[in-house]
Amino acid sequence: MWWFQQGLSFLPVALVVWSAASFVFSYITAIVLHHVDPLVPYISDTGTIPPERCLFGIMLNVSTFLGMATMYVRYKQVSALSPEKPKILRLNKLGLMLGWMSCFGLCIIANFQKCILYYIHVLGACLTFGVGSIYMLVQTVLSYLMQPEFHSKDIFWARLAVFLWSCSSILSMFVSSVVLYSGLYGQNLVQKLHWNPQERGYTPHIISTVSEWSLAFSFLSFFLTYIRDFQKISLRAVVSLQGQTLHEGPRSFRAEEQALLIAGSI
């Protein structure tokens, strides 16, 4: 059995590989069609013009569902390991809520392009990266609280390092973007897809784009730390028959349940 076939480790692996592929494929398509510059464009710029826009949207929508599934499995794992620790359970519920909000932001990014509905796109980015960073913080704290019984110190330090990486990328992207779009280097730079190295504002533009790519891959790296944990989880379906045939009406179901309740089986 291969390492990615153990337990549910294929979930974070699929999330990371698929999301990285969505960035790379849309980037290659945009470069081949000369829609963006080869040197580190914004990730959103590689999904602005058809046909790469279609590819970008479809693949990120799939990433959204993979992310939701991965976060839910992580939530169930922590709940099962610490059923009698209220602090951990509260943080775990908070983490799931934040994680799904981040996934919803990713869905917004995929379907509302930067050059068409800029402010909605920015809202999606804030949900994805801003709320997503808080999700990473919550999971890092959970890793700290669950050591050494359930987590090793190595996992905690790895998640802390990735969280700090994402925070530094957010700070760098925010500062450079504020400088770039402050009006000092011209107007309507949001719509600009091609940059000349000799232009004013090129340096903060490059810093901003590099920071965005760094932030995206810091998120993917965080989910890689789930692989070992997910190798210890299995999933199975339990079928419970409530009748001997498939054409019995609801009355027979209720009668059967009442009989079981009287007998003390429910």
Number of C-alpha atoms within 10 A of each C-alpha: 5 5 11 17 11 16 17 21 22 17 22 25 20 16 23 22 13 17 23 17 15 22 20 15 17 25 25 15 19 24 17 12 12 11 19 24 18 13 11 17 23 20 18 22 24 25 31 25 16 14 13 23 20 15 17 28 23 15 19 24 21 16 24 22 16 21 25 19 16 23 24 17 18 20 20 14 16 20 17 11 14 15 10 10 10 10 11 21 19 11 18 23 16 16 25 21 17 23 27 23 19 27 27 20 25 26 23 23 27 27 20 20 21 19 17 11 11 15 13 17 23 17 15 24 20 17 23 26 22 18 21 24 25 18 26 23 18 20 26 22 16 20 23 19 15 18 14 11 8 14 15 13 14 11 18 21 14 14 25 20 15 24 24 15 16 27 18 15 21 20 14 19 24 15 13 20 17 12 16 23 17 11 11 10 14 11 12 9 13 12 13 11 15 13 16 9 10 8 9 14 19 15 13 19 22 20 18 27 21 19 23 24 17 17 25 19 17 21 20 18 17 21 20 17 17 20 19 17 16 21 17 12 15 10 8 5 5 6 6 6 8 14 13 7 8 8 7 11 10 11 9 12 13 12 11 14 15 14 13 12 11 10 9 8 9 9
